[in-house]
C-alpha cells in the first residue's frame, strides 16, 4: 500500500499497519495502541511514535528519510546504536528523539 503524502493516524484505534506500507510524507502514529510496525515500512519524511506505549521494538528494514520521534515510548531504553542495529538493513536519515 502506498500513500503519496502525509498519513496522520494519531489518536486512532488502529491495531496494525499493512505489510509493505510506504508513506511519501510524515507518518504520525502518536497516541496509538500499535504493538508492532510492519517489516520494510518506508516513510518519506518523519515518523512520530510519541506515546506509543505498547511498541517495544522497530522492524527490520525500516526506512525513514527524516527523523524518528520515540518520546514517551519503551524505545527510549535503547541507545541510538541499538535502534539502528534493530532496523538493519534499514536506516533513519534524520535525528532520533527520545
MOPAC internal coordinates of N, CA, C and O (Angstrom, degrees):
PM7 1SCF
backbone

  N    0.0000 0     0.00 0     0.00 0    0    0    0
  C    1.4479 1     0.00 0     0.00 0    1    0    0
  C    1.5253 1   107.81 1     0.00 0    2    1    0
  O    1.2310 1   120.66 1   -47.53 1    3    2    1
  N    1.3259 1   116.34 1   132.47 1    3    2    1
  C    1.4596 1   121.14 1   179.45 1    5    3    2
  C    1.5271 1   110.47 1  -121.20 1    6    5    3
  O    1.2310 1   121.36 1   -47.17 1    7    6    5
  N    1.3258 1   115.01 1   132.83 1    7    6    5
  C    1.4614 1   121.89 1   175.82 1    9    7    6
  C    1.5255 1   105.76 1  -117.00 1   10    9    7
  O    1.2310 1   120.11 1   -60.24 1   11   10    9
  N    1.3221 1   117.39 1   119.76 1   11   10    9
  C    1.4516 1   121.33 1  -174.01 1   13   11   10
  C    1.5185 1   115.17 1   -68.86 1   14   13   11
  O    1.2310 1   119.95 1   147.39 1   15   14   13
  N    1.3072 1   117.70 1   -32.61 1   15   14   13
  C    1.4639 1   120.70 1  -176.26 1   17   15   14
  C    1.5102 1   112.15 1  -113.57 1   18   17   15
  O    1.2310 1   121.04 1    41.66 1   19   18   17
  N    1.3042 1   115.62 1  -138.34 1   19   18   17
  C    1.4584 1   122.83 1  -178.96 1   21   19   18
  C    1.5218 1   109.89 1   -84.48 1   22   21   19
  O    1.2310 1   120.95 1   -31.22 1   23   22   21
  N    1.3323 1   115.78 1   148.78 1   23   22   21
  C    1.4598 1   120.90 1   175.75 1   25   23   22
  C    1.5192 1   107.41 1  -129.06 1   26   25   23
  O    1.2310 1   120.91 1   -68.93 1   27   26   25
  N    1.3250 1   115.86 1   111.07 1   27   26   25
  C    1.4628 1   122.36 1  -178.05 1   29   27   26
  C    1.5265 1   108.79 1  -109.99 1   30   29   27
  O    1.2310 1   121.05 1   -73.04 1   31   30   29
  N    1.3195 1   115.60 1   106.96 1   31   30   29
  C    1.4633 1   121.97 1   179.03 1   33   31   30
  C    1.5203 1   110.74 1  -113.42 1   34   33   31
  O    1.2310 1   120.77 1  -165.28 1   35   34   33
  N    1.3280 1   116.13 1    14.72 1   35   34   33
  C    1.4646 1   121.28 1  -177.97 1   37   35   34
  C    1.5197 1   111.71 1   -56.01 1   38   37   35
  O    1.2310 1   121.41 1   -36.60 1   39   38   37
  N    1.3325 1   114.90 1   143.40 1   39   38   37
  C    1.4589 1   124.23 1   179.00 1   41   39   38
  C    1.5347 1   113.17 1    60.79 1   42   41   39
  O    1.2310 1   119.71 1  -159.00 1   43   42   41
  N    1.3242 1   118.15 1    21.00 1   43   42   41
  C    1.4684 1   120.28 1   179.65 1   45   43   42
  C    1.5279 1   109.88 1   -97.21 1   46   45   43
  O    1.2310 1   120.93 1   -10.41 1   47   46   45
  N    1.3164 1   115.83 1   169.59 1   47   46   45
  C    1.4592 1   122.16 1   179.57 1   49   47   46
  C    1.5248 1   111.87 1   -95.24 1   50   49   47
  O    1.2310 1   120.31 1  -157.94 1   51   50   49
  N    1.3126 1   117.02 1    22.06 1   51   50   49
  C    1.4615 1   121.36 1  -177.29 1   53   51   50
  C    1.5250 1   110.18 1   -58.75 1   54   53   51
  O    1.2310 1   120.60 1   -42.49 1   55   54   53
  N    1.3331 1   116.46 1   137.51 1   55   54   53
  C    1.4654 1   122.02 1  -177.83 1   57   55   54
  C    1.5273 1   112.27 1  -102.84 1   58   57   55
  O    1.2310 1   120.32 1   152.67 1   59   58   57
  N    1.3388 1   116.99 1   -27.33 1   59   58   57
  C    1.4572 1   120.41 1  -179.19 1   61   59   58
  C    1.5202 1   109.73 1  -157.40 1   62   61   59
  O    1.2310 1   121.28 1   -15.71 1   63   62   61
  N    1.3303 1   115.16 1   164.29 1   63   62   61
  C    1.4589 1   122.41 1   176.05 1   65   63   62
  C    1.5213 1   108.00 1  -114.50 1   66   65   63
  O    1.2310 1   119.65 1   -31.45 1   67   66   65
  N    1.3295 1   118.27 1   148.55 1   67   66   65
  C    1.4572 1   119.81 1  -177.98 1   69   67   66
  C    1.5313 1   113.10 1   -69.49 1   70   69   67
  O    1.2310 1   121.05 1   -34.79 1   71   70   69
  N    1.3015 1   115.60 1   145.21 1   71   70   69
  C    1.4548 1   121.95 1   175.82 1   73   71   70
  C    1.5244 1   108.51 1   -60.94 1   74   73   71
  O    1.2310 1   120.57 1   -40.15 1   75   74   73
  N    1.3222 1   116.51 1   139.85 1   75   74   73
  C    1.4573 1   120.60 1   179.10 1   77   75   74
  C    1.5191 1   114.69 1    79.84 1   78   77   75
  O    1.2310 1   119.95 1  -165.00 1   79   78   77
  N    1.3266 1   117.70 1    15.00 1   79   78   77
  C    1.4635 1   121.43 1  -178.79 1   81   79   78
  C    1.5258 1   110.72 1   -65.44 1   82   81   79
  O    1.2310 1   120.95 1   -49.08 1   83   82   81
  N    1.3305 1   115.78 1   130.92 1   83   82   81
  C    1.4548 1   123.13 1   174.99 1   85   83   82
  C    1.5242 1   107.73 1  -128.48 1   86   85   83
  O    1.2310 1   120.68 1   -54.08 1   87   86   85
  N    1.3258 1   116.31 1   125.92 1   87   86   85
  C    1.4618 1   121.98 1  -178.93 1   89   87   86
  C    1.5279 1   107.34 1  -118.26 1   90   89   87
  O    1.2310 1   120.23 1   -56.86 1   91   90   89
  N    1.3253 1   117.17 1   123.14 1   91   90   89
  C    1.4581 1   121.37 1  -176.63 1   93   91   90
  C    1.5156 1   114.47 1   -70.72 1   94   93   91
  O    1.2310 1   120.05 1   151.15 1   95   94   93
  N    1.3229 1   117.51 1   -28.85 1   95   94   93
  C    1.4655 1   122.41 1  -179.35 1   97   95   94
  C    1.5123 1   110.77 1  -114.18 1   98   97   95
  O    1.2310 1   120.98 1    37.54 1   99   98   97
  N    1.3390 1   115.73 1  -142.46 1   99   98   97
  C    1.4639 1   121.46 1   178.44 1  101   99   98
  C    1.5218 1   110.59 1   -74.36 1  102  101   99
  O    1.2310 1   120.99 1   -32.13 1  103  102  101
  N    1.3302 1   115.71 1   147.87 1  103  102  101
  C    1.4591 1   122.36 1   170.95 1  105  103  102
  C    1.5174 1   106.93 1  -118.42 1  106  105  103
  O    1.2310 1   120.82 1   -67.30 1  107  106  105
  N    1.3329 1   116.04 1   112.70 1  107  106  105
  C    1.4645 1   122.41 1  -177.43 1  109  107  106
  C    1.5193 1   109.38 1  -105.75 1  110  109  107
  O    1.2310 1   121.05 1   -69.32 1  111  110  109
  N    1.3216 1   115.60 1   110.68 1  111  110  109
  C    1.4664 1   122.11 1   179.65 1  113  111  110
  C    1.5239 1   111.82 1  -116.62 1  114  113  111
  O    1.2310 1   120.14 1  -158.03 1  115  114  113
  N    1.3287 1   117.34 1    21.97 1  115  114  113
  C    1.4602 1   121.04 1  -177.08 1  117  115  114
  C    1.5262 1   111.51 1   -59.83 1  118  117  115
  O    1.2310 1   121.50 1   -37.46 1  119  118  117
  N    1.3232 1   114.73 1   142.54 1  119  118  117
  C    1.4632 1   123.23 1   176.89 1  121  119  118
  C    1.5267 1   113.25 1    57.23 1  122  121  119
  O    1.2310 1   120.04 1  -145.13 1  123  122  121
  N    1.3365 1   117.52 1    34.87 1  123  122  121
  C    1.4636 1   120.27 1   173.34 1  125  123  122
  C    1.5200 1   108.46 1  -104.72 1  126  125  123
  O    1.2310 1   120.66 1   -12.00 1  127  126  125
  N    1.3155 1   116.35 1   168.00 1  127  126  125
  C    1.4613 1   121.90 1  -178.08 1  129  127  126
  C    1.5244 1   112.54 1  -102.55 1  130  129  127
  O    1.2310 1   120.08 1  -159.95 1  131  130  129
  N    1.3158 1   117.46 1    20.05 1  131  130  129
  C    1.4576 1   120.74 1  -179.55 1  133  131  130
  C    1.5284 1   110.81 1   -56.70 1  134  133  131
  O    1.2310 1   120.75 1   -42.27 1  135  134  133
  N    1.3366 1   116.17 1   137.73 1  135  134  133
  C    1.4546 1   121.30 1   177.36 1  137  135  134
  C    1.5204 1   111.33 1   -98.85 1  138  137  135
  O    1.2310 1   120.89 1   159.55 1  139  138  137
  N    1.3380 1   115.90 1   -20.45 1  139  138  137
  C    1.4602 1   119.97 1   179.86 1  141  139  138
  C    1.5264 1   109.48 1  -156.35 1  142  141  139
  O    1.2310 1   121.82 1   -17.55 1  143  142  141
  N    1.3225 1   114.12 1   162.45 1  143  142  141
  C    1.4603 1   122.49 1   174.77 1  145  143  142
  C    1.5267 1   107.27 1  -114.23 1  146  145  143
  O    1.2310 1   119.63 1   -29.96 1  147  146  145
  N    1.3325 1   118.31 1   150.04 1  147  146  145
  C    1.4584 1   119.46 1  -177.78 1  149  147  146
  C    1.5301 1   112.41 1   -71.44 1  150  149  147
  O    1.2310 1   120.59 1   -35.47 1  151  150  149
  N    1.3400 1   116.48 1   144.53 1  151  150  149
  C    1.4598 1   120.67 1   175.63 1  153  151  150
  C    1.5230 1   109.03 1   -59.64 1  154  153  151
  O    1.2310 1   121.03 1   -37.36 1  155  154  153
  N    1.3239 1   115.64 1   142.64 1  155  154  153
  C    1.4527 1   120.72 1   177.71 1  157  155  154
  C    1.5151 1   114.90 1    77.66 1  158  157  155
  O    1.2310 1   119.60 1  -168.01 1  159  158  157
  N    1.3185 1   118.37 1    11.99 1  159  158  157
  C    1.4663 1   121.83 1   177.47 1  161  159  158
  C    1.5247 1   109.35 1   -57.59 1  162  161  159
  O    1.2310 1   120.27 1   -46.93 1  163  162  161
  N    1.3449 1   117.09 1   133.07 1  163  162  161
  C    1.4598 1   122.09 1   179.72 1  165  163  162
  C    1.5168 1   109.59 1  -121.50 1  166  165  163
  O    1.2310 1   121.03 1   -50.90 1  167  166  165
  N    1.3377 1   115.63 1   129.10 1  167  166  165
  C    1.4608 1   121.67 1  -179.36 1  169  167  166
  C    1.5253 1   108.10 1  -126.53 1  170  169  167
  O    1.2310 1   120.48 1   -57.37 1  171  170  169
  N    1.3371 1   116.69 1   122.63 1  171  170  169
  C    1.4578 1   121.85 1  -175.29 1  173  171  170
  C    1.5105 1   115.26 1   -74.08 1  174  173  171
  O    1.2310 1   120.10 1   160.98 1  175  174  173
  N    1.3112 1   117.42 1   -19.02 1  175  174  173
  C    1.4657 1   120.84 1   177.33 1  177  175  174
  C    1.5230 1   108.90 1  -131.89 1  178  177  175
  O    1.2310 1   119.81 1    65.79 1  179  178  177
  N    1.3251 1   117.97 1  -114.21 1  179  178  177
  C    1.4683 1   122.13 1  -174.26 1  181  179  178
  C    1.5243 1   112.38 1  -101.89 1  182  181  179
  O    1.2310 1   121.53 1   -32.29 1  183  182  181
  N    1.3401 1   114.67 1   147.71 1  183  182  181
  C    1.4613 1   121.96 1   175.58 1  185  183  182
  C    1.5221 1   107.49 1  -114.52 1  186  185  183
  O    1.2310 1   120.48 1   -61.43 1  187  186  185
  N    1.3369 1   116.69 1   118.57 1  187  186  185
  C    1.4618 1   121.41 1  -178.38 1  189  187  186
  C    1.5259 1   109.92 1  -110.80 1  190  189  187
  O    1.2310 1   121.54 1   -65.29 1  191  190  189
  N    1.3376 1   114.67 1   114.71 1  191  190  189
  C    1.4651 1   121.96 1  -179.21 1  193  191  190
  C    1.5275 1   112.15 1  -113.48 1  194  193  191
  O    1.2310 1   119.84 1  -163.56 1  195  194  193
  N    1.3236 1   117.90 1    16.44 1  195  194  193
  C    1.4585 1   121.92 1  -177.92 1  197  195  194
  C    1.5299 1   111.08 1   -49.48 1  198  197  195
  O    1.2310 1   121.08 1   -49.61 1  199  198  197
  N    1.3384 1   115.54 1   130.39 1  199  198  197
  C    1.4687 1   123.95 1   177.03 1  201  199  198
  C    1.5281 1   114.37 1    65.30 1  202  201  199
  O    1.2310 1   119.71 1  -159.24 1  203  202  201
  N    1.3329 1   118.16 1    20.76 1  203  202  201
  C    1.4693 1   120.90 1   171.84 1  205  203  202
  C    1.5217 1   106.58 1   -84.50 1  206  205  203
  O    1.2310 1   120.84 1  -102.14 1  207  206  205
  N    1.3026 1   115.99 1    77.86 1  207  206  205
  C    1.4635 1   121.84 1  -170.29 1  209  207  206
  C    1.5189 1   114.16 1   -69.24 1  210  209  207
  O    1.2310 1   119.52 1   159.72 1  211  210  209
  N    1.3320 1   118.51 1   -20.28 1  211  210  209
  C    1.4643 1   121.24 1  -179.90 1  213  211  210
  C    1.5221 1   112.96 1   -88.26 1  214  213  211
  O    1.2310 1   120.28 1   172.12 1  215  214  213
  N    1.3107 1   117.06 1    -7.88 1  215  214  213
  C    1.4608 1   122.11 1  -178.12 1  217  215  214
  C    1.5282 1   109.08 1   -83.45 1  218  217  215
  O    1.2310 1   120.45 1   -62.02 1  219  218  217
  N    1.3358 1   116.74 1   117.98 1  219  218  217
  C    1.4596 1   120.26 1  -174.63 1  221  219  218
  C    1.5216 1   113.95 1  -111.62 1  222  221  219
  O    1.2310 1   120.07 1   172.87 1  223  222  221
  N    1.3341 1   117.46 1    -7.13 1  223  222  221
  C    1.4616 1   120.38 1   179.13 1  225  223  222
  C    1.5259 1   109.59 1  -156.57 1  226  225  223
  O    1.2310 1   121.64 1   -10.78 1  227  226  225
  N    1.3219 1   114.47 1   169.22 1  227  226  225
  C    1.4650 1   121.42 1   175.50 1  229  227  226
  C    1.5216 1   108.11 1  -109.83 1  230  229  227
  O    1.2310 1   119.75 1   -29.75 1  231  230  229
  N    1.3382 1   118.09 1   150.25 1  231  230  229
  C    1.4630 1   120.35 1  -175.26 1  233  231  230
  C    1.5294 1   113.66 1   -80.51 1  234  233  231
  O    1.2310 1   121.37 1   -27.92 1  235  234  233
  N    1.3071 1   114.99 1   152.08 1  235  234  233
  C    1.4627 1   120.67 1   172.84 1  237  235  234
  C    1.5268 1   108.86 1   -60.38 1  238  237  235
  O    1.2310 1   121.08 1   -37.98 1  239  238  237
  N    1.3221 1   115.55 1   142.02 1  239  238  237
  C    1.4551 1   120.05 1   176.44 1  241  239  238
  C    1.5137 1   115.12 1    78.32 1  242  241  239
  O    1.2310 1   119.58 1  -172.61 1  243  242  241
  N    1.3315 1   118.41 1     7.39 1  243  242  241
  C    1.4679 1   121.00 1   178.00 1  245  243  242
  C    1.5279 1   109.47 1   -60.17 1  246  245  243
  O    1.2310 1   120.57 1   -50.50 1  247  246  245
  N    1.3313 1   116.51 1   129.50 1  247  246  245
  C    1.4593 1   121.58 1   177.98 1  249  247  246
  C    1.5250 1   108.97 1  -122.66 1  250  249  247
  O    1.2310 1   120.83 1   -60.90 1  251  250  249
  N    1.3361 1   116.02 1   119.10 1  251  250  249
  C    1.4581 1   122.08 1   179.81 1  253  251  250
  C    1.5303 1   107.53 1  -126.94 1  254  253  251
  O    1.2310 1   120.55 1   -66.85 1  255  254  253
  N    1.3211 1   116.55 1   113.15 1  255  254  253
  C    1.4662 1   120.18 1  -179.01 1  257  255  254
  C    1.5233 1   112.52 1   -75.74 1  258  257  255
  O    1.2310 1   119.80 1   164.16 1  259  258  257
  N    1.3111 1   117.98 1   -15.84 1  259  258  257
  C    1.4589 1   122.89 1   176.93 1  261  259  258
  C    1.5149 1   109.81 1  -110.62 1  262  261  259
  O    1.2310 1   121.14 1    41.38 1  263  262  261
  N    1.3427 1   115.43 1  -138.62 1  263  262  261
  C    1.4551 1   121.04 1  -178.60 1  265  263  262
  C    1.5151 1   112.43 1  -103.84 1  266  265  263
  O    1.2310 1   121.72 1   -10.96 1  267  266  265
  N    1.3287 1   114.31 1   169.04 1  267  266  265
  C    1.4595 1   122.82 1   177.87 1  269  267  266
  C    1.5185 1   108.35 1  -119.44 1  270  269  267
  O    1.2310 1   120.54 1   -55.77 1  271  270  269
  N    1.3308 1   116.58 1   124.23 1  271  270  269
  C    1.4563 1   121.59 1   174.91 1  273  271  270
  C    1.5241 1   107.69 1  -105.80 1  274  273  271
  O    1.2310 1   120.78 1   -68.35 1  275  274  273
  N    1.3294 1   116.11 1   111.65 1  275  274  273
  C    1.4626 1   121.94 1  -179.26 1  277  275  274
  C    1.5263 1   111.03 1  -118.30 1  278  277  275
  O    1.2310 1   120.34 1  -152.26 1  279  278  277
  N    1.3189 1   116.96 1    27.74 1  279  278  277
  C    1.4610 1   120.67 1  -179.09 1  281  279  278
  C    1.5260 1   110.74 1   -63.52 1  282  281  279
  O    1.2310 1   121.71 1   -38.31 1  283  282  281
  N    1.3332 1   114.33 1   141.69 1  283  282  281
  C    1.4636 1   122.50 1   176.72 1  285  283  282
  C    1.5265 1   112.57 1    58.86 1  286  285  283
  O    1.2310 1   121.10 1  -140.52 1  287  286  285
  N    1.3404 1   115.51 1    39.48 1  287  286  285
  C    1.4634 1   122.44 1   173.74 1  289  287  286
  C    1.5164 1   108.14 1  -126.77 1  290  289  287
  O    1.2310 1   120.52 1   -10.26 1  291  290  289
  N    1.3237 1   116.61 1   169.74 1  291  290  289
  C    1.4655 1   119.67 1   175.91 1  293  291  290
  C    1.5262 1   111.59 1   -72.89 1  294  293  291
  O    1.2310 1   120.15 1   170.90 1  295  294  293
  N    1.3243 1   117.31 1    -9.10 1  295  294  293
  C    1.4637 1   120.97 1   178.14 1  297  295  294
  C    1.5239 1   112.15 1   -69.72 1  298  297  295
  O    1.2310 1   120.28 1   164.92 1  299  298  297
  N    1.3310 1   117.07 1   -15.08 1  299  298  297
  C    1.4606 1   120.18 1  -178.99 1  301  299  298
  C    1.5291 1   112.32 1   -67.43 1  302  301  299
  O    1.2310 1   120.11 1   163.98 1  303  302  301
  N    1.3214 1   117.40 1   -16.02 1  303  302  301
  C    1.4674 1   119.81 1   178.98 1  305  303  302
  C    1.5234 1   112.59 1   -75.85 1  306  305  303
  O    1.2310 1   120.56 1   166.42 1  307  306  305
  N    1.3345 1   116.53 1   -13.58 1  307  306  305
  C    1.4557 1   120.85 1   179.89 1  309  307  306
  C    1.5226 1   110.79 1   -93.64 1  310  309  307
  O    1.2310 1   120.99 1   -32.93 1  311  310  309
  N    1.3259 1   115.71 1   147.07 1  311  310  309
  C    1.4584 1   119.94 1   173.23 1  313  311  310
  C    1.5296 1   108.33 1   -76.25 1  314  313  311
  O    1.2310 1   120.82 1   -13.75 1  315  314  313
  N    1.3146 1   116.03 1   166.25 1  315  314  313
  C    1.4624 1   120.20 1   177.09 1  317  315  314
  C    1.5300 1   110.35 1   -59.43 1  318  317  315
  O    1.2310 1   120.38 1   140.40 1  319  318  317
  N    1.3264 1   116.89 1   -39.60 1  319  318  317
  C    1.4644 1   121.23 1   179.52 1  321  319  318
  C    1.5275 1   111.19 1   -63.84 1  322  321  319
  O    1.2310 1   120.28 1   139.58 1  323  322  321
  N    1.3379 1   117.07 1   -40.42 1  323  322  321
  C    1.4625 1   120.56 1   178.87 1  325  323  322
  C    1.5293 1   111.31 1   -66.05 1  326  325  323
  O    1.2310 1   120.52 1   141.22 1  327  326  325
  N    1.3220 1   116.61 1   -38.78 1  327  326  325
  C    1.4632 1   120.03 1   178.07 1  329  327  326
  C    1.5244 1   110.80 1   -65.28 1  330  329  327
  O    1.2310 1   120.44 1   138.31 1  331  330  329
  N    1.3287 1   116.77 1   -41.69 1  331  330  329
  C    1.4627 1   120.52 1   179.81 1  333  331  330
  C    1.5349 1   110.85 1   -66.38 1  334  333  331
  O    1.2310 1   120.01 1   143.10 1  335  334  333
  N    1.3089 1   117.59 1   -36.90 1  335  334  333
  C    1.4698 1   122.04 1   177.61 1  337  335  334
  C    1.5341 1   109.73 1   -65.87 1  338  337  335
  O    1.2310 1   120.77 1   141.79 1  339  338  337
  N    1.3213 1   116.14 1   -38.21 1  339  338  337
  C    1.4552 1   122.62 1  -178.76 1  341  339  338
  C    1.5362 1   111.42 1   -59.86 1  342  341  339
  O    1.2310 1   120.05 1   143.80 1  343  342  341
  N    1.3348 1   117.51 1   -36.20 1  343  342  341
  C    1.4663 1   121.23 1  -173.22 1  345  343  342
  C    1.5299 1   113.69 1   -95.72 1  346  345  343
  O    1.2310 1   119.98 1   178.11 1  347  346  345
  N    1.3373 1   117.64 1    -1.89 1  347  346  345
  C    1.4731 1   119.64 1  -179.14 1  349  347  346
  C    1.5131 1   110.80 1   -50.27 1  350  349  347
  O    1.2310 1   118.82 1   -44.42 1  351  350  349
  N    1.3130 1   119.86 1   135.58 1  351  350  349
  C    1.4629 1   129.29 1     9.67 1  353  351  350
  C    1.5333 1   113.36 1   -91.31 1  354  353  351
  O    1.2310 1   120.01 1  -158.14 1  355  354  353
  N    1.3087 1   117.59 1    21.86 1  355  354  353
  C    1.4630 1   121.82 1  -179.02 1  357  355  354
  C    1.5180 1   112.54 1   -76.91 1  358  357  355
  O    1.2310 1   121.38 1    10.63 1  359  358  357
  N    1.3387 1   114.97 1  -169.37 1  359  358  357
  C    1.4631 1   120.57 1  -177.92 1  361  359  358
  C    1.5196 1   111.30 1  -157.61 1  362  361  359
  O    1.2310 1   121.39 1   -19.73 1  363  362  361
  N    1.3158 1   114.94 1   160.27 1  363  362  361
  C    1.4658 1   124.21 1   169.85 1  365  363  362
  C    1.5168 1   104.67 1  -132.06 1  366  365  363
  O    1.2310 1   120.70 1   -68.82 1  367  366  365
  N    1.3276 1   116.27 1   111.18 1  367  366  365
  C    1.4718 1   120.50 1  -174.60 1  369  367  366
  C    1.5211 1   113.34 1   -76.57 1  370  369  367
  O    1.2310 1   120.32 1   146.55 1  371  370  369
  N    1.3114 1   116.99 1   -33.45 1  371  370  369
  C    1.4629 1   121.02 1  -178.46 1  373  371  370
  C    1.5173 1   111.71 1   -91.62 1  374  373  371
  O    1.2310 1   121.15 1    15.77 1  375  374  373
  N    1.3128 1   115.41 1  -164.23 1  375  374  373
  C    1.4542 1   121.15 1  -179.76 1  377  375  374
  C    1.5124 1   112.45 1   -75.56 1  378  377  375
  O    1.2310 1   121.96 1   -20.12 1  379  378  377
  N    1.3329 1   113.85 1   159.88 1  379  378  377
  C    1.4580 1   121.52 1   174.13 1  381  379  378
  C    1.5135 1   106.34 1  -113.11 1  382  381  379
  O    1.2310 1   120.80 1   -62.44 1  383  382  381
  N    1.3202 1   116.07 1   117.56 1  383  382  381
  C    1.4586 1   121.66 1  -175.56 1  385  383  382
  C    1.5150 1   109.23 1  -105.88 1  386  385  383
  O    1.2310 1   121.56 1   -61.88 1  387  386  385
  N    1.3430 1   114.61 1   118.12 1  387  386  385
  C    1.4603 1   120.43 1  -177.17 1  389  387  386
  C    1.4850 1   106.97 1  -123.42 1  390  389  387
  O    1.2310 1   120.10 1   180.00 1  391  390  389

